[in-house]
Amino acid sequence: MPRVLFITHPQVMVDPQLAVVRWSLSPLGLARMQAFASTAVVRDVDAVFCSTETKAVEAARVLGERVGVTPVEIEALGENDRTATGFLPPPAFEAAADAFFAHPQASYRGWERAVDAQRRIVTTVQGLLRKHQGRGDILIVSHGAVGTLLKCHLKGVAITRAEDQPSQGHWYAFEAGSGALLHDWRALEAAA
């Protein structure tokens, strides 16, 4: 049965003057993604999807080149919309993320609500799976918060940050047909 590998982009070049959706992978992030692309984990992939955010597109291209598939960019695979606050320094961002997950029915200072972001990512992934005609695995390159929201859905648990990735550049897998989680977050390096 085909698997879905949900991958979050690794480290980025933080630029407070640039919209977060336009941040690129850092040299370390690019190196981590290239190393992941060289593992046997991706050998049976026949479809690659990603959000339209620069860092996800860059990561997906690395993977797509490795498996000979052109990534399909889908805006609805993007991270939760946080444009209302713009860039937040790390301590403020962590507090905001805590509030986002702790109060999923509320908007944190104009952010997309967690329940809405979850509905969007679940609906989008389910739609991709219905349309997928291949027999191989599917790669989705996206972001940590929506990946966590999707994982909560797959596990049948309430929205919680306890299901969040430990840091950027992690992945989990689930069965394409049943949605059964095959394993929890793993660092990209754990695929080697």
C-alpha positions as CSV (number, residue, x, y, z in Angstrom):
1,M,0.0,0.0,0.0
2,P,1.4,3.5,-0.9
3,R,2.5,5.7,2.0
4,V,2.3,9.4,2.4
5,L,5.4,11.0,3.7
6,F,4.6,14.4,5.3
7,I,7.9,16.4,5.4
8,T,8.5,19.7,7.0
9,H,11.1,22.1,5.5
10,P,14.4,22.2,7.4
11,Q,16.2,25.4,8.6
12,V,15.6,28.7,6.8
13,M,17.4,32.0,6.4
14,V,15.4,34.3,8.7
15,D,14.9,37.7,7.3
16,P,12.5,40.0,9.3
17,Q,12.4,42.4,6.3
18,L,11.0,39.7,4.0
19,A,7.6,38.0,4.2
20,V,7.9,34.7,6.0
21,V,6.4,32.9,3.0
22,R,9.4,34.1,0.9
23,W,12.1,32.8,3.2
24,S,14.6,30.4,1.6
25,L,16.3,27.3,3.0
26,S,19.6,28.0,4.7
27,P,22.7,26.2,3.6
28,L,22.2,23.8,6.5
29,G,18.6,23.2,5.6
30,L,19.5,22.6,2.0
31,A,22.2,20.1,3.0
32,R,19.8,18.3,5.3
33,M,17.2,18.0,2.5
34,Q,19.8,16.8,0.0
35,A,20.9,14.1,2.5
36,F,17.3,13.0,3.1
37,A,16.7,12.8,-0.7
38,S,19.6,10.4,-1.1
39,T,18.1,7.8,1.3
40,A,16.1,4.7,0.4
41,V,13.0,6.3,2.0
42,V,12.1,8.1,-1.2
43,R,12.9,5.3,-3.7
44,D,9.2,4.4,-4.3
45,V,7.9,7.9,-4.7
46,D,5.9,8.8,-7.8
47,A,4.2,12.1,-6.7
48,V,5.6,15.2,-4.9
49,F,3.3,18.0,-3.6
50,C,4.3,21.1,-1.7
51,S,3.1,24.4,-0.5
52,T,3.8,27.5,-2.5
53,E,6.0,29.0,0.2
54,T,9.6,29.4,-1.1
55,K,11.2,27.1,1.6
56,A,8.8,24.3,0.8
57,V,9.2,24.7,-2.9
58,E,13.0,24.6,-2.6
59,A,12.8,21.5,-0.5
60,A,10.4,19.8,-2.8
61,R,12.6,20.5,-5.8
62,V,15.5,18.7,-4.2
63,L,13.3,15.7,-3.6
64,G,11.6,15.9,-7.0
65,E,15.0,16.0,-8.8
66,R,16.1,12.8,-6.9
67,V,13.0,10.8,-7.8
68,G,12.4,12.3,-11.3
69,V,9.1,14.0,-10.5
70,T,8.2,17.6,-10.9
71,P,6.6,18.9,-7.6
72,V,3.1,20.2,-7.8
73,E,2.7,23.4,-5.8
74,I,-0.6,23.8,-3.9
75,E,-1.3,27.0,-1.9
76,A,-3.6,25.1,0.5
77,L,-0.7,23.1,1.8
78,G,0.7,26.3,3.2
79,E,1.4,27.0,6.9
80,N,-1.2,28.5,9.1
81,D,-1.7,32.1,8.0
82,R,0.2,34.4,10.4
83,T,0.4,37.5,8.3
84,A,-1.6,39.5,10.8
85,T,1.4,39.7,13.1
86,G,4.2,39.5,10.6
87,F,7.6,38.4,11.9
88,L,7.8,37.6,15.6
89,P,11.1,37.1,17.4
90,P,11.6,33.5,18.6
91,P,10.3,34.0,22.2
92,A,7.2,35.8,21.1
93,F,6.6,33.3,18.3
94,E,6.8,30.4,20.7
95,A,4.2,32.0,23.0
96,A,2.0,32.7,19.9
97,A,2.3,29.1,18.8
98,D,1.4,27.9,22.2
99,A,-1.7,30.0,22.2
100,F,-2.6,28.9,18.6
101,F,-2.6,25.2,19.7
102,A,-4.1,25.8,23.2
103,H,-7.1,27.7,21.9
104,P,-7.9,26.2,18.5
105,Q,-11.3,27.9,18.2
106,A,-9.8,31.4,18.7
107,S,-7.6,33.5,16.5
108,Y,-4.4,34.7,18.0
109,R,-4.1,38.4,17.0
110,G,-5.6,37.8,13.6
111,W,-3.9,34.4,12.8
112,E,-5.9,31.8,11.0
113,R,-7.6,29.7,13.7
114,A,-6.2,26.2,14.3
115,V,-9.5,24.6,13.5
116,D,-9.7,26.3,10.2
117,A,-6.1,25.4,9.3
118,Q,-6.7,21.8,10.3
119,R,-9.9,21.7,8.1
120,R,-7.9,23.1,5.2
121,I,-4.9,20.8,5.4
122,V,-7.1,17.7,6.0
123,T,-9.4,18.5,3.1
124,T,-6.5,19.3,0.8
125,V,-4.6,16.1,1.6
126,Q,-7.7,13.9,1.3
127,G,-8.3,15.5,-2.1
128,L,-4.8,14.8,-3.3
129,L,-5.1,11.2,-2.2
130,R,-8.5,10.7,-4.1
131,K,-6.9,12.1,-7.3
132,H,-3.6,10.2,-7.0
133,Q,-3.4,7.7,-9.8
134,G,0.1,6.3,-9.0
135,R,1.0,3.1,-7.1
136,G,4.0,4.7,-5.4
137,D,4.5,6.7,-2.3
138,I,3.5,10.4,-2.1
139,L,5.7,13.1,-0.7
140,I,4.1,16.2,0.8
141,V,6.5,19.0,1.7
142,S,4.8,21.5,4.0
143,H,5.1,23.1,7.4
144,G,5.2,22.2,11.1
145,A,1.9,23.6,12.4
146,V,-0.3,22.2,9.6
147,G,1.6,18.9,9.8
148,T,0.8,18.7,13.5
149,L,-2.8,19.5,12.8
150,L,-3.0,16.8,10.2
151,K,-1.3,14.3,12.5
152,C,-3.8,15.1,15.3
153,H,-6.6,14.4,12.8
154,L,-4.9,11.1,11.7
155,K,-4.5,10.0,15.3
156,G,-8.1,11.1,16.2
157,V,-6.9,13.4,19.0
158,A,-7.8,16.9,19.9
159,I,-5.6,19.7,18.5
160,T,-2.5,19.9,20.8
161,R,1.0,21.2,20.5
162,A,2.1,17.9,22.2
163,E,2.0,16.4,18.7
164,D,4.3,19.1,17.2
165,Q,7.6,18.3,15.6
166,P,10.7,18.8,17.8
167,S,12.2,21.2,15.3
168,Q,12.2,22.1,11.6
169,G,13.1,19.3,9.2
170,H,11.1,16.3,10.4
171,W,8.7,13.8,8.7
172,Y,6.1,11.2,9.5
173,A,4.4,8.6,7.4
174,F,0.9,7.2,7.1
175,E,-0.9,4.8,4.8
176,A,-2.5,6.5,1.8
177,G,-5.6,4.3,1.9
178,S,-6.5,4.0,5.6
179,G,-4.8,7.1,7.0
180,A,-3.2,4.9,9.6
181,L,-0.1,6.6,11.1
182,L,3.0,4.4,10.4
183,H,5.4,6.4,12.6
184,D,5.6,9.7,14.5
185,W,7.9,12.6,13.7
186,R,11.4,11.6,12.8
187,A,14.4,13.9,12.0
188,L,15.4,13.9,8.4
189,E,18.6,12.3,9.4
190,A,16.7,9.3,10.9
191,A,15.9,8.2,7.4
192,A,19.4,7.2,6.6
